């Protein structure tokens, strides 16, 4: 191993190895880190994302939007289960409007209860948008 590679390994974020190994707890911690608005967390999150990016392979990100009641959660559920049945893995990050009072995700009950979230090869996590409107 080269000296530069050894230095990179020593300075790598402690979440990187478990995250790349598929550890769900590490994934949850990484998402929490990325959501944080603290400056030190932002720096760490940016570095972690940069380290993970080369390992994403043929992963696909799909954004789904629509007015309330149009069937977004139903689509996500059925599409996700179809992917899992075909041997793919799945992670759903549902970004919902935040409560002005508590800052939490308003629709967490619906998006957090998708059936594929109970499977080892699938997961679901609701996230409040904290008033930010972006894709």
C-alpha positions as a Markdown table, in Angstrom:
| # | Residue | x | y | z |
|---|---|---|---|---|
| 1 | Unk | 0.0 | 0.0 | 0.0 |
| 2 | Unk | 1.4 | 3.4 | -0.9 |
| 3 | Unk | 2.0 | 6.0 | 1.7 |
| 4 | Unk | -0.8 | 8.2 | 0.3 |
| 5 | Unk | -3.3 | 5.3 | 0.5 |
| 6 | Unk | -2.2 | 4.5 | 4.0 |
| 7 | Unk | -2.8 | 8.1 | 5.0 |
| 8 | Unk | -6.2 | 8.1 | 3.4 |
| 9 | Unk | -7.1 | 4.9 | 5.3 |
| 10 | Unk | -6.1 | 6.4 | 8.6 |
| 11 | Unk | -7.9 | 9.6 | 8.0 |
| 12 | Unk | -11.0 | 8.0 | 6.6 |
| 13 | Unk | -14.2 | 8.7 | 8.5 |
| 14 | Unk | -15.0 | 5.9 | 10.9 |
| 15 | Unk | -18.5 | 5.5 | 9.2 |
| 16 | Unk | -16.9 | 4.8 | 5.8 |
| 17 | Unk | -16.0 | 1.1 | 6.2 |
| 18 | Unk | -19.2 | 0.0 | 7.9 |
| 19 | Unk | -21.2 | 2.1 | 5.4 |
| 20 | Unk | -19.6 | 0.4 | 2.5 |
| 21 | Unk | -20.1 | -3.0 | 4.1 |
| 22 | Unk | -23.9 | -2.3 | 4.2 |
| 23 | Unk | -24.3 | -1.6 | 7.9 |
| 24 | Unk | -27.7 | -0.1 | 8.4 |
| 25 | Unk | -26.8 | 1.6 | 11.6 |
| 26 | Unk | -23.9 | 3.3 | 9.8 |
| 27 | Unk | -26.3 | 4.4 | 7.1 |
| 28 | Unk | -28.7 | 5.9 | 9.6 |
| 29 | Unk | -25.8 | 7.7 | 11.3 |
| 30 | Unk | -24.5 | 9.0 | 7.9 |
| 31 | Unk | -28.0 | 10.3 | 7.0 |
| 32 | Unk | -28.2 | 12.1 | 10.3 |
| 33 | Unk | -24.8 | 13.6 | 9.8 |
| 34 | Unk | -25.8 | 14.8 | 6.3 |
| 35 | Unk | -29.0 | 16.3 | 7.6 |
| 36 | Unk | -27.2 | 18.3 | 10.3 |
| 37 | Unk | -26.8 | 22.0 | 9.9 |
| 38 | Unk | -23.7 | 22.2 | 12.2 |
| 39 | Unk | -20.6 | 23.5 | 10.3 |
| 40 | Unk | -18.4 | 20.7 | 11.6 |
| 41 | Unk | -21.0 | 18.1 | 10.6 |
| 42 | Unk | -21.3 | 19.7 | 7.1 |
| 43 | Unk | -17.5 | 19.3 | 6.6 |
| 44 | Unk | -17.5 | 15.7 | 7.7 |
| 45 | Unk | -20.6 | 14.9 | 5.7 |
| 46 | Unk | -19.1 | 16.4 | 2.5 |
| 47 | Unk | -15.9 | 14.4 | 3.0 |
| 48 | Unk | -17.9 | 11.2 | 3.7 |
| 49 | Unk | -20.0 | 11.7 | 0.6 |
| 50 | Unk | -16.9 | 12.3 | -1.5 |
| 51 | Unk | -15.4 | 9.0 | -0.1 |
| 52 | Unk | -18.6 | 7.0 | -0.8 |
| 53 | Unk | -19.2 | 8.3 | -4.4 |
| 54 | Unk | -16.6 | 6.1 | -6.1 |
| 55 | Unk | -18.3 | 3.0 | -4.6 |
| 56 | Unk | -21.8 | 3.7 | -5.9 |
| 57 | Unk | -21.5 | 1.6 | -9.0 |
| 58 | Unk | -24.7 | 1.5 | -11.0 |
| 59 | Unk | -26.9 | 2.9 | -8.3 |
| 60 | Unk | -29.8 | 5.0 | -9.4 |
| 61 | Unk | -31.5 | 8.0 | -7.7 |
| 62 | Unk | -35.1 | 8.6 | -8.6 |
| 63 | Unk | -37.1 | 11.6 | -7.4 |
| 64 | Unk | -40.9 | 11.4 | -7.1 |
| 65 | Unk | -43.0 | 14.4 | -6.5 |
| 66 | Unk | -46.7 | 15.2 | -6.6 |
| 67 | Unk | -49.6 | 16.8 | -4.9 |
| 68 | Unk | -51.1 | 15.2 | -1.8 |
| 69 | Unk | -53.2 | 12.1 | -2.5 |
| 70 | Unk | -51.9 | 11.4 | -5.9 |
| 71 | Unk | -50.4 | 8.0 | -4.9 |
| 72 | Unk | -46.7 | 8.7 | -4.4 |
| 73 | Unk | -46.4 | 6.3 | -1.4 |
| 74 | Unk | -48.4 | 3.6 | -3.2 |
| 75 | Unk | -46.1 | 3.9 | -6.2 |
| 76 | Unk | -42.9 | 3.8 | -4.1 |
| 77 | Unk | -44.2 | 0.8 | -2.2 |
| 78 | Unk | -45.1 | -1.2 | -5.4 |
| 79 | Unk | -42.1 | -0.1 | -7.4 |
| 80 | Unk | -39.8 | -0.9 | -4.4 |
| 81 | Unk | -41.2 | -4.3 | -3.8 |
| 82 | Unk | -40.9 | -5.1 | -7.5 |
| 83 | Unk | -37.2 | -4.1 | -7.4 |
| 84 | Unk | -36.7 | -6.3 | -4.3 |
| 85 | Unk | -38.4 | -9.3 | -5.9 |
| 86 | Unk | -35.9 | -8.9 | -8.8 |
| 87 | Unk | -32.9 | -9.2 | -6.3 |
| 88 | Unk | -32.1 | -5.4 | -6.2 |
| 89 | Unk | -31.6 | -3.5 | -3.0 |
| 90 | Unk | -33.5 | -0.3 | -2.1 |
| 91 | Unk | -33.3 | 2.7 | 0.1 |
| 92 | Unk | -36.1 | 5.2 | 0.3 |
| 93 | Unk | -35.3 | 8.7 | 1.7 |
| 94 | Unk | -38.7 | 10.4 | 1.9 |
| 95 | Unk | -38.3 | 14.1 | 2.2 |
| 96 | Unk | -41.5 | 15.6 | 3.6 |
| 97 | Unk | -42.5 | 19.1 | 4.6 |
| 98 | Unk | -41.4 | 19.9 | 8.1 |
| 99 | Unk | -43.6 | 20.8 | 11.0 |
| 100 | Unk | -43.1 | 24.5 | 11.8 |
| 101 | Unk | -43.4 | 23.7 | 15.5 |
| 102 | Unk | -41.1 | 20.7 | 16.0 |
| 103 | Unk | -39.1 | 20.6 | 12.7 |
| 104 | Unk | -39.9 | 16.9 | 12.2 |
| 105 | Unk | -41.3 | 15.3 | 9.1 |
| 106 | Unk | -45.1 | 15.7 | 8.8 |
| 107 | Unk | -45.8 | 12.6 | 6.7 |
| 108 | Unk | -43.4 | 10.3 | 8.6 |
| 109 | Unk | -46.1 | 7.9 | 9.6 |
| 110 | Unk | -47.0 | 7.1 | 6.0 |
| 111 | Unk | -43.6 | 7.1 | 4.3 |
| 112 | Unk | -41.9 | 5.4 | 7.2 |
| 113 | Unk | -44.3 | 2.5 | 7.1 |
| 114 | Unk | -43.5 | 1.2 | 3.7 |
| 115 | Unk | -43.4 | -2.6 | 3.7 |
| 116 | Unk | -39.9 | -2.9 | 2.1 |
| 117 | Unk | -38.5 | -1.1 | 5.1 |
| 118 | Unk | -38.8 | -4.3 | 7.1 |
| 119 | Unk | -36.6 | -6.3 | 4.7 |
| 120 | Unk | -32.9 | -6.7 | 4.9 |
| 121 | Unk | -32.4 | -5.6 | 1.3 |
| 122 | Unk | -34.7 | -2.5 | 1.6 |
| 123 | Unk | -35.0 | 0.5 | 3.9 |
| 124 | Unk | -37.1 | 3.6 | 4.3 |
| 125 | Unk | -36.5 | 6.8 | 6.3 |
| 126 | Unk | -38.6 | 9.9 | 6.5 |
| 127 | Unk | -36.8 | 13.2 | 6.6 |
| 128 | Unk | -38.2 | 16.7 | 7.3 |
| 129 | Unk | -37.1 | 19.3 | 4.7 |
| 130 | Unk | -36.6 | 21.9 | 7.5 |
| 131 | Unk | -38.1 | 24.5 | 5.3 |
| 132 | Unk | -35.6 | 24.0 | 2.5 |
| 133 | Unk | -37.2 | 23.7 | -1.0 |
| 134 | Unk | -34.8 | 21.8 | -3.2 |
| 135 | Unk | -34.6 | 18.6 | -5.2 |
